[in-house]
């Protein structure tokens, strides 16, 4: 009788652990999938392009923090799309804007894809206290970081990479 109760208790504990792990895996994969959802951007001039976030890296530098965002850009148009890098700006919870560290243009070929376009932004440490979004077009934003505060666990010139926005 005691042995039977012990096995039932072990079975219940194992079942609870399995359900908890499955829920955690589902939540993490759901957050990761919502981060990488494509954003279809339409301009006033009729040009459209698709932006899909790939990953985000954050690390310490001498002047604060560096946020690096990697994007996949797709052109469904029958003509080449040329984008200015300064159109892609980072916005923090205080509504402060940060321009990319590298300026210039991005050319997306006719019905083509730019697999990985990287944007770097220098931000103050205080910007990690809340939501961070990336402006990818006129009135189009994608969330890069959740509203919860984040403290960098790394030293200077070290980076942490994320493929989700819950950091």
Secondary structure by P-SEA (a helix, b strand, c coil): caaaaaaaaaaaaaaaaaaaaaaaaaaaaaaaaaaabbbbbbccccbbbbbbbcbbbbbbccccbbbbbbbbbbbcccbbbbbbcccccccccccccccccbbbbbbbcccccccbbbbbbbbccccccbbbbbbccccbbbbccccccccccccccbbbbbccccc
